[in-house]
Amino acid sequence: MSGRRILPVVSAAVAVSAALAVGCSSPPGTPSGDAEDPAGSTASSPYWVDPESDAARQVSAWEAEGRLTDAKLLERISTHPVADWPAGDDPEGDIRTAVRGASGSGQSVLFVAYNIPHRDCGAYSAGGASDASAYRGWIERFAGAIGDAPATVVLEPDAVAHVVDGCTPPEKHAERLDMLSQAVDTLKANPGTKVYLDAGNPEWLADPAKLVEPLHRAGVDRADGFSLNVSNFQTDDTVKAYGTRLSALLGGAHYVIDSSRNGRGPLAGGRSEAWCNPPGRALGTPPTTDTGEERLDAYLWIKRPGDSDGPCRGGPAAGTWWPQYALGLARAAGS
């Protein structure tokens, strides 16, 4: 079942984070070019770093235990901005906490809106709003909690791609795309909010032309662009090539890449559940807007590095902080 996407539903620190992954089998790839400097510098980052993230708390705990080497390695995650995934019927509390934390910094808070009805086709991250009316109310509360604060929102990972690959039933397509279009307008009514509609990844939907019509119907022309590689492992070069093609098909739309765990590319060998907690992966390019590409707005850590993809390979439930896996990502990024 090439192209399966899995998202989490369990929370961490400020907000419920999500872990989505694509493709039950992923081709080998080359490492992302910047993974050799995983720590990087956050001094001039346009994005807020949560000082109370799971990674930051783990660093403090390991320091207290005398695990100083491990704590230092984990700073490769804790010192960088990662996205919050507010969840549940009431997302406002998590969002306002993050907005307050970033207040005065001038930095943008990264969010993922992930609550579309019929989410994840009944798999690990099944759930979402009960119907279209409930979803519209949820998005209104989401946007209202952000208000005038600077924010970047990745809108509904999987939602458009699942229309294209047939996972979402045909009778639900029009309603889903209409919900997304309205969500774009609701979020963009905020003066400081940027919105990127998720568009899957190159391994999932090899032909980007299939995404063009549904993305248009979902409001990509009124958004700031689209997102790629969320919670997946495709290399920067692979995703940039795909993003360039899709951007051209969309009349020059901009995009962002999730580089949170793609430092060594996808798991090779076509193994079962290659998307789910694959071993030997590494942190990728640190979050930055300095991309060197006109239409590539940013590399972001949309997937929260260290959150489990699901109960596979010894992992906890999807979205649960897994310090051992986080440490493996951090250690591999420097090797």
Secondary structure as GFF3:
##gff-version 3
##sequence-region A 1 335
A	DSSP	beta_strand	5	6	.	.	.	ID=ss1
A	DSSP	beta_strand	11	12	.	.	.	ID=ss2
A	DSSP	beta_strand	15	16	.	.	.	ID=ss3
A	DSSP	beta_strand	21	22	.	.	.	ID=ss4
A	DSSP	alpha_helix	54	65	.	.	.	ID=ss5
A	DSSP	alpha_helix	68	78	.	.	.	ID=ss6
A	DSSP	alpha_helix	92	102	.	.	.	ID=ss7
A	DSSP	beta_strand	109	113	.	.	.	ID=ss8
A	DSSP	three_ten_helix	120	122	.	.	.	ID=ss9
A	DSSP	alpha_helix	132	146	.	.	.	ID=ss10
A	DSSP	beta_strand	151	155	.	.	.	ID=ss11
A	DSSP	alpha_helix	159	164	.	.	.	ID=ss12
A	DSSP	three_ten_helix	170	172	.	.	.	ID=ss13
A	DSSP	alpha_helix	173	188	.	.	.	ID=ss14
A	DSSP	beta_strand	193	198	.	.	.	ID=ss15
A	DSSP	alpha_helix	209	217	.	.	.	ID=ss16
A	DSSP	beta_strand	225	228	.	.	.	ID=ss17
A	DSSP	alpha_helix	236	249	.	.	.	ID=ss18
A	DSSP	beta_strand	255	258	.	.	.	ID=ss19
A	DSSP	beta_strand	296	300	.	.	.	ID=ss20
A	DSSP	alpha_helix	323	333	.	.	.	ID=ss21
###
